[in-house]
């Protein structure tokens, strides 16, 4: 899978992210339903969403490194590590 494909997957997955306010100094947490376990925090909702972009790229890279497929997201194709 190319770097561009991973970037495209992460961008598509970012549209499946939810951000919620939490009672914590960080303020907000972002979660993505297609990337189980991926969490990002921020003082604002925008910071949490921005951090999630980086988390999704790292989540995808680790999954591919371990030989797992990326889950399909909004028309993207699940791919294995190459």
N, CA, C and O of each residue as an XYZ file, in Angstrom:
328
protein
N       0.863     -1.174      0.000
C       0.000      0.000      0.000
C       0.902      1.227      0.000
O       1.869      1.292      0.759
N       0.591      2.187     -0.840
C       1.432      3.373     -0.939
C       1.124      4.353      0.185
O       0.079      4.284      0.832
N       2.062      5.264      0.394
C       1.871      6.302      1.411
C       0.638      7.140      1.088
O      -0.102      7.534      1.989
N       0.419      7.411     -0.190
C      -0.750      8.201     -0.593
C      -2.049      7.462     -0.275
O      -3.026      8.081      0.146
N      -2.066      6.150     -0.473
C      -3.263      5.369     -0.150
C      -3.551      5.407      1.350
O      -4.707      5.501      1.762
N      -2.507      5.333      2.157
C      -2.680      5.411      3.616
C      -3.201      6.799      3.993
O      -4.093      6.924      4.831
N      -2.649      7.826      3.378
C      -3.102      9.200      3.635
C      -4.566      9.366      3.234
O      -5.344      9.987      3.958
N      -4.936      8.815      2.094
C      -6.328      8.885      1.638
C      -7.252      8.127      2.588
O      -8.350      8.591      2.896
N      -6.804      6.960      3.049
C      -7.608      6.178      3.996
C      -7.812      6.978      5.278
O      -8.931      7.067      5.783
N      -6.735      7.561      5.807
C      -6.827      8.330      7.053
C      -7.750      9.539      6.884
O      -8.502      9.877      7.799
N      -7.696     10.181      5.736
C      -8.584     11.325      5.478
C     -10.045     10.873      5.473
O     -10.902     11.537      6.057
N     -10.328      9.757      4.824
C     -11.691      9.232      4.793
C     -12.141      8.806      6.189
O     -13.278      9.064      6.584
N     -11.254      8.159      6.930
C     -11.583      7.728      8.290
C     -11.832      8.932      9.192
O     -12.651      8.869     10.109
N     -11.128     10.018      8.930
C     -11.326     11.231      9.723
C     -12.753     11.740      9.678
O     -13.209     12.391     10.618
N     -13.466     11.452      8.594
C     -14.864     11.854      8.486
C     -15.774     10.989      9.346
O     -16.947     11.309      9.536
N     -15.232      9.894      9.865
C     -15.997      8.997     10.741
C     -15.626      9.222     12.211
O     -15.919      8.385     13.065
N     -14.987     10.343     12.494
C     -14.535     10.667     13.846
C     -15.606     11.454     14.591
O     -16.245     12.347     14.034
N     -15.786     11.107     15.850
C     -16.670     11.874     16.722
C     -15.828     12.531     17.803
O     -14.834     11.965     18.259
N     -16.222     13.709     18.204
C     -15.518     14.461     19.242
C     -16.508     14.768     20.354
O     -17.616     15.244     20.103
N     -16.097     14.491     21.588
C     -16.957     14.737     22.738
C     -16.197     15.516     23.791
O     -14.991     15.340     23.964
N     -16.917     16.380     24.492
C     -16.314     17.099     25.603
C     -16.242     16.161     26.797
O     -17.173     15.403     27.069
N     -15.116     16.224     27.508
C     -14.938     15.386     28.692
C     -14.584     16.279     29.877
O     -14.125     17.409     29.709
N     -14.803     15.756     31.059
C     -14.476     16.479     32.283
C     -13.034     16.170     32.654
O     -12.762     15.361     33.541
N     -12.127     16.823     31.962
C     -10.699     16.561     32.114
C      -9.970     17.815     31.658
O     -10.503     18.574     30.849
N      -8.776     18.045     32.152
C      -8.036     19.239     31.705
C      -7.834     19.290     30.189
O      -7.726     20.377     29.621
N      -7.784     18.136     29.531
C      -7.621     18.135     28.079
C      -8.858     18.681     27.387
O      -8.731     19.293     26.327
N     -10.043     18.487     27.939
C     -11.249     19.083     27.409
C     -12.072     18.251     26.437
O     -13.284     18.121     26.614
N     -11.430     17.677     25.400
C     -12.166     16.952     24.367
C     -11.430     15.675     23.989
O     -10.202     15.607     24.041
N     -12.208     14.657     23.605
C     -11.645     13.404     23.109
C     -12.273     13.096     21.757
O     -13.474     13.279     21.560
N     -11.450     12.628     20.835
C     -11.920     12.218     19.511
C     -11.746     10.714     19.383
O     -10.736     10.157     19.811
N     -12.740     10.061     18.788
C     -12.706      8.626     18.525
C     -13.163      8.389     17.093
O     -13.949      9.157     16.538
N     -12.654      7.310     16.508
C     -13.034      6.967     15.146
C     -13.570      5.537     15.136
O     -12.884      4.615     15.577
N     -14.784      5.352     14.639
C     -15.410      4.032     14.702
C     -14.736      2.983     13.823
O     -14.934      1.790     14.052
N     -13.951      3.381     12.833
C     -13.271      2.402     11.982
C     -11.842      2.121     12.428
O     -11.136      1.328     11.805
N     -11.415      2.780     13.520
C     -10.070      2.566     14.063
C     -10.186      2.310     15.561
O      -9.900      3.192     16.370
N     -10.607      1.098     15.929
C     -10.813      0.783     17.346
C      -9.558      1.056     18.177
O      -8.450      0.659     17.818
N      -9.770      1.739     19.286
C      -8.667      2.037     20.197
C      -7.952      3.339     19.900
O      -7.136      3.792     20.703
N      -8.240      3.943     18.776
C      -7.596      5.204     18.407
C      -8.309      6.348     19.121
O      -9.502      6.570     18.916
N      -7.573      7.071     19.957
C      -8.111      8.208     20.694
C      -7.181      9.392     20.520
O      -5.968      9.233     20.381
N      -7.760     10.576     20.530
C      -6.973     11.798     20.475
C      -7.616     12.810     21.422
O      -8.836     12.839     21.584
N      -6.782     13.630     22.037
C      -7.265     14.597     23.010
C      -6.851     16.001     22.613
O      -5.869     16.193     21.897
N      -7.611     16.984     23.087
C      -7.267     18.371     22.836
C      -8.016     19.296     23.769
O      -9.026     18.918     24.364
N      -7.506     20.522     23.891
C      -8.182     21.514     24.738
C      -9.463     22.018     24.075
O     -10.382     22.492     24.742
N      -9.502     21.904     22.743
C     -10.705     22.284     21.998
C     -11.104     21.106     21.115
O     -10.324     20.175     20.914
N     -12.313     21.156     20.598
C     -12.762     20.103     19.683
C     -11.881     20.073     18.440
O     -11.569     19.001     17.922
N     -11.483     21.240     17.965
C     -10.635     21.316     16.773
C      -9.262     20.692     17.024
O      -8.723     20.005     16.157
N      -8.694     20.932     18.212
C      -7.396     20.327     18.546
C      -7.500     18.809     18.590
O      -6.612     18.111     18.101
N      -8.571     18.299     19.169
C      -8.759     16.849     19.238
C      -8.911     16.269     17.833
O      -8.348     15.216     17.535
N      -9.663     16.945     16.970
C      -9.843     16.483     15.595
C      -8.517     16.518     14.836
O      -8.203     15.581     14.102
N      -7.746     17.577     15.003
C      -6.445     17.682     14.333
C      -5.496     16.575     14.792
O      -4.787     15.977     13.983
N      -5.490     16.311     16.092
C      -4.629     15.252     16.639
C      -5.058     13.886     16.105
O      -4.219     13.013     15.887
N      -6.368     13.700     15.894
C      -6.867     12.422     15.390
C      -6.310     12.128     13.998
O      -6.114     10.963     13.654
N      -6.056     13.148     13.200
C      -5.475     12.921     11.870
C      -4.132     12.203     11.992
O      -3.858     11.257     11.254
N      -3.305     12.654     12.919
C      -2.006     12.016     13.152
C      -2.181     10.612     13.722
O      -1.488      9.679     13.317
N      -3.105     10.469     14.659
C      -3.360      9.161     15.272
C      -3.807      8.156     14.210
O      -3.363      7.008     14.228
N      -4.673      8.568     13.291
C      -5.149      7.654     12.246
C      -4.022      7.212     11.322
O      -3.968      6.049     10.925
N      -3.134      8.116     10.981
C      -1.981      7.739     10.154
C      -1.112      6.719     10.878
O      -0.681      5.731     10.283
N      -0.855      6.957     12.158
C      -0.042      6.023     12.950
C      -0.760      4.690     13.131
O      -0.136      3.632     13.047
N      -2.064      4.733     13.379
C      -2.861      3.517     13.556
C      -2.793      2.668     12.297
O      -2.586      1.457     12.371
N      -2.969      3.301     11.141
C      -2.942      2.580      9.863
C      -1.558      1.992      9.598
O      -1.444      0.843      9.172
N      -0.513      2.768      9.847
C       0.854      2.289      9.607
C       1.168      1.071     10.471
O       1.757      0.102      9.992
N       0.780      1.120     11.729
C       1.031     -0.011     12.625
C       0.259     -1.249     12.169
O       0.795     -2.358     12.169
N      -0.973     -1.057     11.789
C      -1.788     -2.189     11.324
C      -1.174     -2.848     10.102
O      -1.078     -4.074     10.034
N      -0.756     -2.038      9.137
C      -0.142     -2.574      7.927
C       1.191     -3.241      8.233
O       1.514     -4.284      7.664
N       1.962     -2.642      9.127
C       3.254     -3.223      9.527
C       3.069     -4.620     10.114
O       3.916     -5.495      9.935
N       1.969     -4.818     10.806
C       1.687     -6.116     11.431
C       0.965     -7.075     10.494
O       0.609     -8.185     10.890
N       0.747     -6.648      9.245
C       0.152     -7.530      8.255
C      -1.360     -7.561      8.233
O      -1.950     -8.425      7.586
N      -1.998     -6.634      8.927
C      -3.464     -6.567      8.937
C      -3.959     -5.665      7.821
O      -3.222     -4.828      7.298
N      -5.208     -5.850      7.473
C      -5.846     -5.008      6.462
C      -6.401     -3.748      7.130
O      -6.702     -3.733      8.323
N      -6.523     -2.709      6.330
C      -7.232     -1.524      6.797
C      -8.711     -1.722      6.500
O      -9.066     -2.202      5.423
N      -9.573     -1.360      7.433
C     -11.003     -1.514      7.176
C     -11.452     -0.545      6.077
O     -10.946      0.574      5.994
N     -12.398     -0.971      5.235
C     -12.884     -0.058      4.202
C     -13.620      1.122      4.815
O     -14.335      0.986      5.807
N     -13.431      2.276      4.204
C     -14.080      3.507      4.677
C     -14.587      4.277      3.481
O     -13.800      4.679      2.623
N     -15.878      4.490      3.408
C     -16.485      5.330      2.368
C     -15.891      5.086      0.982
O     -15.441      6.015      0.311
N     -15.898      3.855      0.579
C     -15.449      3.544     -0.764
C     -13.960      3.254     -0.904
O     -13.505      2.891     -1.989
N     -13.192      3.407      0.175
C     -11.783      3.042      0.073
C     -11.676      1.532      0.111
O     -12.568      0.858      0.627
N     -10.627      1.010     -0.413
C     -10.428     -0.435     -0.493
C      -9.517     -0.881      0.631
O      -8.460     -0.289      0.850
N      -9.921     -1.923      1.346
C      -9.060     -2.493      2.363
C      -7.850     -3.092      1.676
O      -7.981     -3.755      0.647
N      -6.698     -2.869      2.224
C      -5.456     -3.349      1.586
C      -4.559     -4.000      2.628
O      -4.649     -3.715      3.822
N      -3.705     -4.870      2.150
C      -2.737     -5.498      3.031
C      -1.395     -4.814      2.854
O      -1.177     -4.078      1.892
N      -0.510     -5.064      3.785
C       0.834     -4.490      3.681
C       1.522     -5.079      2.466
O       1.306     -6.239      2.116
N       2.350     -4.272      1.826
C       3.074     -4.785      0.662
C       4.555     -4.714      0.884
O       5.330     -5.104      0.009
